[in-house]
Amino acid sequence: MGSVILDDLAEVIDEVIGREPATCADAESVESLLRQLTRLEAFVTTAVAAFDASGEWAPDGARTAASWLATRCHLPTGQARRLVRRGRELRHLPVCAEAWCDGAISAAHVDTIAALRRPATEEALARDEAMLVGQATRLRFESFTRATAYWEQFADPDGTEAGAEERRGRRDAYLAASFDGMWLGKITLDPLAGSIVSGELERLEEGLFASDWAQARDVLGREPTTGDLARTPGQRRADALVEMATRSRTTPADGKRPAPLFSVLVDFPTAAGRICELADGSVVSPGSLVPWLDRAHLERAVFGPDGRVEVGVTTRLFTGATRRAIELRDRECTHPYCDRSPSECEADHIIPYSAGGPTTQANGRLLCGFHNRLRNQRPPPPDG
């Protein structure tokens, strides 16, 4: 019976791929194709789970179903193991299995929810699985993973803090000279430390990019392309790292160190009931902030029922409170197809300033440079 069904499936697939791909290149068709691919992937995974449980791989001398798949289907061993493990997890996640078979969620969503399951969270996950699947069907994937991270904090606060401390304990930096005099290295940092290092590295790299761009424009007498620049992105990052070390060496001993800014959100409209994340959207545990409190600035942001944000006086005095309020409210580019962080966005007038739009919170929103330029094209796109 199975072979007949698979023969029919093969005929349908042959018919589909025998057509010109351009006939399915419209938005509706692409969405439908991916949905059907997801449904097929879900069916294959559940079939593999049944194959794993049946033990039919053993007569061939394979030690596990994963080793059979790796050999017989020419899969990478890691991929075969993930496939078997995912199938086993589905037995404990009936709502996920049903939504995946319907094409409403993907394997990535299943893996994210399955990773939440452990003895301390098993009961809560059985209770809330439908709610998490519902969020998976509504949110962008990045927003969904943030939602699951907050769920995990509430479901197992002690485990979450222990996990954060364990990740911090894995921090490591390696830099050594090779036999030919080149220096090779690797770095592993926890979310907070990584944000500090990557943010400064990116800031310096952007300055080097601007310098390379200006130099190429002067030489060519026209606007250059990235291929015209003197350095590759990797080379600029390497030079930026050297610049970081050089500035550290030349910093005065009594120089003032920069301090992080922690924003305490009061009455923030969120179903999770808690916002504890970095400016780039990475969710962190409350306990991971404790070591920084003696060197951080604090500000209080109160969200009113009208959507207005009042940013209170803090130990750190800064200008641009209106923009800061918009950053805290929007938290990323507001275009539905974007999730750029506030540092990568511009504060844009909803009603253009040239049309009399005021420079206020209510008339402001975050848009990254690309979507701000897209919005201001003439004529603007339909959602502009």
TAQUI-V628606 format. One record per residue. N is the residue number from 1. PSI is psi in degrees with one decimal (none if undefined). D_CENTER is the distance of its C-alpha to the mean C-alpha in Angstrom with 1 decimal. Layout:
{{N & PSI & D_CENTER} {N & PSI & D_CENTER}}
//
This chain:
{{1 & -42.0 & 42.9} {2 & -39.5 & 39.5} {3 & -34.8 & 40.7} {4 & -45.3 & 42.0} {5 & -43.2 & 38.7} {6 & -32.4 & 36.8} {7 & -41.4 & 39.5} {8 & -42.0 & 38.9} {9 & -42.8 & 35.2} {10 & -37.8 & 35.9} {11 & -40.9 & 38.2} {12 & -43.9 & 35.7} {13 & -41.8 & 33.1} {14 & -40.1 & 35.9} {15 & -40.9 & 36.7} {16 & -51.4 & 33.2} {17 & -12.0 & 32.6} {18 & -10.6 & 36.1} {19 & 163.3 & 35.3} {20 & 123.2 & 34.1} {21 & -29.6 & 30.2} {22 & -22.4 & 30.7} {23 & -16.1 & 32.2} {24 & 26.9 & 28.9} {25 & 3.8 & 26.8} {26 & 163.1 & 26.7} {27 & -44.2 & 23.7} {28 & -40.8 & 25.3} {29 & -42.2 & 26.2} {30 & -43.6 & 22.9} {31 & -42.0 & 21.3} {32 & -41.1 & 24.2} {33 & -46.0 & 24.1} {34 & -35.2 & 20.5} {35 & -43.8 & 21.6} {36 & -35.7 & 24.7} {37 & -40.5 & 22.9} {38 & -42.5 & 20.7} {39 & -41.7 & 23.9} {40 & -40.0 & 25.7} {41 & -39.5 & 23.0} {42 & -43.0 & 23.4} {43 & -43.2 & 27.2} {44 & -41.2 & 27.1} {45 & -43.1 & 25.1} {46 & -33.5 & 27.6} {47 & -41.0 & 30.5} {48 & -38.0 & 29.3} {49 & -41.0 & 29.1} {50 & -38.7 & 32.7} {51 & -42.2 & 33.7} {52 & -45.4 & 32.4} {53 & -29.1 & 34.4} {54 & -26.3 & 37.5} {55 & 13.5 & 38.0} {56 & -9.9 & 39.2} {57 & -20.5 & 37.5} {58 & -41.3 & 39.9} {59 & -23.4 & 43.1} {60 & -2.4 & 41.7} {61 & 4.6 & 41.5} {62 & 143.8 & 37.7} {63 & -30.1 & 36.7} {64 & 164.8 & 33.6} {65 & -35.0 & 32.1} {66 & -41.5 & 29.2} {67 & -34.3 & 31.8} {68 & -46.6 & 33.7} {69 & -41.5 & 30.7} {70 & -37.8 & 29.9} {71 & -50.9 & 33.6} {72 & -36.8 & 34.6} {73 & 4.3 & 31.5} {74 & 40.4 & 30.7} {75 & 149.7 & 27.1} {76 & 142.2 & 25.4} {77 & -41.4 & 26.2} {78 & -40.6 & 22.6} {79 & -40.7 & 21.8} {80 & -41.9 & 25.1} {81 & -41.8 & 24.4} {82 & -38.5 & 20.9} {83 & -45.6 & 22.8} {84 & -44.5 & 25.5} {85 & -40.1 & 23.4} {86 & -40.8 & 21.4} {87 & -38.6 & 24.8} {88 & -39.3 & 26.1} {89 & -32.7 & 23.3} {90 & -26.1 & 24.0} {91 & -25.7 & 27.4} {92 & -1.0 & 26.1} {93 & 71.7 & 23.7} {94 & -35.5 & 26.0} {95 & -40.8 & 24.0} {96 & -45.0 & 21.0} {97 & -43.9 & 23.6} {98 & -44.6 & 25.3} {99 & -36.3 & 22.2} {100 & -43.9 & 21.1} {101 & -27.2 & 24.6} {102 & -9.3 & 24.7} {103 & 12.4 & 21.6} {104 & -27.3 & 19.8} {105 & 170.3 & 16.8} {106 & 176.6 & 15.7} {107 & -33.6 & 16.0} {108 & -38.5 & 12.3} {109 & -42.9 & 12.9} {110 & -45.7 & 16.1} {111 & -39.1 & 14.8} {112 & -44.5 & 12.4} {113 & -39.2 & 15.4} {114 & -33.8 & 17.8} {115 & -17.2 & 16.2} {116 & -16.3 & 17.2} {117 & 120.2 & 20.8} {118 & 171.1 & 23.2} {119 & -40.8 & 26.7} {120 & -22.2 & 25.7} {121 & -3.0 & 23.3} {122 & -46.2 & 25.2} {123 & -44.3 & 27.3} {124 & -36.0 & 24.7} {125 & -39.5 & 22.4} {126 & -35.1 & 25.5} {127 & -38.9 & 26.1} {128 & 5.0 & 22.6} {129 & -43.9 & 21.5} {130 & -38.2 & 22.5} {131 & -42.9 & 20.7} {132 & -40.7 & 17.3} {133 & -38.6 & 18.0} {134 & -41.3 & 19.0} {135 & -35.9 & 15.7} {136 & -33.4 & 14.0} {137 & -16.8 & 16.5} {138 & -31.8 & 16.0} {139 & 155.2 & 12.4} {140 & 153.0 & 9.6} {141 & -41.0 & 7.5} {142 & -40.9 & 4.4} {143 & -35.3 & 7.7} {144 & -43.5 & 9.3} {145 & -33.3 & 7.6} {146 & -40.7 & 8.4} {147 & -41.1 & 11.8} {148 & -33.1 & 12.5} {149 & -40.4 & 12.0} {150 & -39.0 & 14.5} {151 & -42.8 & 16.7} {152 & -38.0 & 16.9} {153 & -39.9 & 18.0} {154 & -37.3 & 20.8} {155 & -32.6 & 21.7} {156 & 71.7 & 22.2} {157 & -41.4 & 22.2} {158 & -43.7 & 24.2} {159 & -36.3 & 22.2} {160 & -44.8 & 18.9} {161 & -40.0 & 20.8} {162 & -38.9 & 22.3} {163 & -39.9 & 19.1} {164 & -40.7 & 17.8} {165 & -37.1 & 21.2} {166 & -40.8 & 21.1} {167 & -40.5 & 17.9} {168 & -35.1 & 19.5} {169 & -17.5 & 22.6} {170 & 4.5 & 21.0} {171 & 142.3 & 20.7} {172 & 147.6 & 22.7} {173 & 133.2 & 23.8} {174 & 128.4 & 26.0} {175 & 118.1 & 28.0} {176 & 151.9 & 31.3} {177 & 137.2 & 33.7} {178 & 177.7 & 34.2} {179 & -25.2 & 37.8} {180 & 12.2 & 37.7} {181 & -7.5 & 36.7} {182 & 152.4 & 33.0} {183 & 129.1 & 30.6} {184 & 143.4 & 27.8} {185 & 174.0 & 25.0} {186 & 148.0 & 21.8} {187 & 138.3 & 19.9} {188 & 122.9 & 17.9} {189 & 154.0 & 16.8} {190 & 168.0 & 15.5} {191 & -43.2 & 12.7} {192 & -50.0 & 15.3} {193 & -39.2 & 17.4} {194 & -36.5 & 14.7} {195 & -40.6 & 13.6} {196 & -49.6 & 17.4} {197 & -47.3 & 18.1} {198 & -34.6 & 15.3} {199 & -44.3 & 16.0} {200 & -39.1 & 19.7} {201 & -41.4 & 19.3} {202 & -39.3 & 17.4} {203 & -44.9 & 20.1} {204 & -37.7 & 22.9} {205 & -37.8 & 21.5} {206 & -38.0 & 21.5} {207 & -40.1 & 25.1} {208 & -36.2 & 26.1} {209 & -44.0 & 24.6} {210 & -39.3 & 26.6} {211 & -44.6 & 29.6} {212 & -39.8 & 29.3} {213 & -45.4 & 29.0} {214 & -39.9 & 32.1} {215 & -44.1 & 34.0} {216 & -37.5 & 33.4} {217 & -39.8 & 34.4} {218 & -38.2 & 37.6} {219 & -42.0 & 38.5} {220 & -24.2 & 37.9} {221 & 20.4 & 39.1} {222 & 172.4 & 36.2} {223 & 124.3 & 32.5} {224 & 172.0 & 31.0} {225 & 170.0 & 28.2} {226 & -28.1 & 25.6} {227 & -16.8 & 28.0} {228 & -10.0 & 30.8} {229 & 152.4 & 29.2} {230 & -28.5 & 30.9} {231 & 148.7 & 27.8} {232 & 164.2 & 24.8} {233 & -40.7 & 21.3} {234 & -39.7 & 21.7} {235 & -37.9 & 25.1} {236 & -39.6 & 24.0} {237 & -40.8 & 21.4} {238 & -43.1 & 24.3} {239 & -34.2 & 26.7} {240 & -37.1 & 24.3} {241 & -41.1 & 24.2} {242 & -40.4 & 28.0} {243 & -37.7 & 28.3} {244 & -46.3 & 26.4} {245 & -39.2 & 29.0} {246 & -42.9 & 31.8} {247 & -35.2 & 31.0} {248 & -40.5 & 30.7} {249 & -32.8 & 34.1} {250 & 2.0 & 35.7} {251 & 133.5 & 34.3} {252 & 145.4 & 37.2} {253 & -31.0 & 37.7} {254 & 16.8 & 37.9} {255 & 152.8 & 34.9} {256 & 123.4 & 32.6} {257 & 141.7 & 29.2} {258 & 147.4 & 26.3} {259 & 143.8 & 25.1} {260 & 157.1 & 21.8} {261 & 120.9 & 21.8} {262 & 125.0 & 21.0} {263 & 120.7 & 21.1} {264 & 113.3 & 22.7} {265 & 123.7 & 22.0} {266 & 126.6 & 25.1} {267 & 35.3 & 25.3} {268 & 131.3 & 21.7} {269 & 91.9 & 21.6} {270 & 140.8 & 19.1} {271 & -27.6 & 19.8} {272 & -27.7 & 18.2} {273 & 1.0 & 20.7} {274 & 139.0 & 18.6} {275 & 115.0 & 16.1} {276 & 87.3 & 15.4} {277 & 162.0 & 12.3} {278 & 170.1 & 12.1} {279 & -26.1 & 12.3} {280 & 3.5 & 8.8} {281 & -3.7 & 7.6} {282 & 125.9 & 7.6} {283 & 131.8 & 10.2} {284 & 158.3 & 13.4} {285 & 149.3 & 16.7} {286 & -38.0 & 19.6} {287 & -26.5 & 21.7} {288 & -14.6 & 19.6} {289 & -18.7 & 20.6} {290 & -45.9 & 24.2} {291 & -15.5 & 25.0} {292 & -7.6 & 24.0} {293 & -31.2 & 26.1} {294 & -5.3 & 29.3} {295 & 8.7 & 27.8} {296 & 156.4 & 25.4} {297 & 145.6 & 26.3} {298 & 140.0 & 25.9} {299 & 149.1 & 25.9} {300 & 127.2 & 26.4} {301 & 115.8 & 24.9} {302 & 124.6 & 26.8} {303 & 118.6 & 25.6} {304 & 165.4 & 28.7} {305 & -21.6 & 29.4} {306 & 4.1 & 29.7} {307 & -4.4 & 26.1} {308 & 143.5 & 27.4} {309 & 123.8 & 25.9} {310 & 115.7 & 28.5} {311 & 116.9 & 27.3} {312 & 168.2 & 29.9} {313 & 136.1 & 31.8} {314 & -179.7 & 30.2} {315 & -14.0 & 31.3} {316 & 112.8 & 29.4} {317 & 127.9 & 31.1} {318 & 156.4 & 29.1} {319 & 170.4 & 29.7} {320 & 39.0 & 27.6} {321 & -31.2 & 27.3} {322 & -46.4 & 26.8} {323 & -41.5 & 23.7} {324 & -40.4 & 22.4} {325 & -39.5 & 23.1} {326 & -40.4 & 21.2} {327 & -45.8 & 18.1} {328 & -32.6 & 18.4} {329 & -48.0 & 19.1} {330 & -41.6 & 16.5} {331 & -6.7 & 13.6} {332 & 172.1 & 12.0} {333 & 133.3 & 13.7} {334 & -3.0 & 15.8} {335 & 136.1 & 16.1} {336 & -17.8 & 15.2} {337 & 27.7 & 13.6} {338 & 152.8 & 11.4} {339 & 32.7 & 8.7} {340 & 144.8 & 9.9} {341 & 163.1 & 10.6} {342 & -36.2 & 14.3} {343 & -19.6 & 15.4} {344 & 7.3 & 14.7} {345 & 162.5 & 16.5} {346 & 147.1 & 20.2} {347 & 117.3 & 22.1} {348 & 143.9 & 23.8} {349 & 128.0 & 27.0} {350 & -54.7 & 26.7} {351 & 116.6 & 30.5} {352 & 144.9 & 31.1} {353 & -37.6 & 33.0} {354 & -19.6 & 35.6} {355 & 13.5 & 36.2} {356 & 8.7 & 36.9} {357 & 131.7 & 33.4} {358 & 155.2 & 33.3} {359 & 79.0 & 30.9} {360 & 166.0 & 29.8} {361 & -46.7 & 26.8} {362 & -28.6 & 27.8} {363 & 13.6 & 28.0} {364 & 154.4 & 24.8} {365 & 157.9 & 21.2} {366 & 130.5 & 18.2} {367 & 134.2 & 17.8} {368 & 166.3 & 16.3} {369 & -41.6 & 19.2} {370 & -49.5 & 18.9} {371 & -23.1 & 19.0} {372 & -41.7 & 21.6} {373 & -39.0 & 23.7} {374 & -40.0 & 23.3} {375 & -31.7 & 24.4} {376 & 9.3 & 27.4} {377 & 156.3 & 28.7} {378 & 118.4 & 32.1} {379 & 154.3 & 32.2} {380 & 158.1 & 28.7} {381 & 163.3 & 26.5} {382 & -34.6 & 27.2} {383 & 8.5 & 24.3} {384 & none & 25.1}}
//
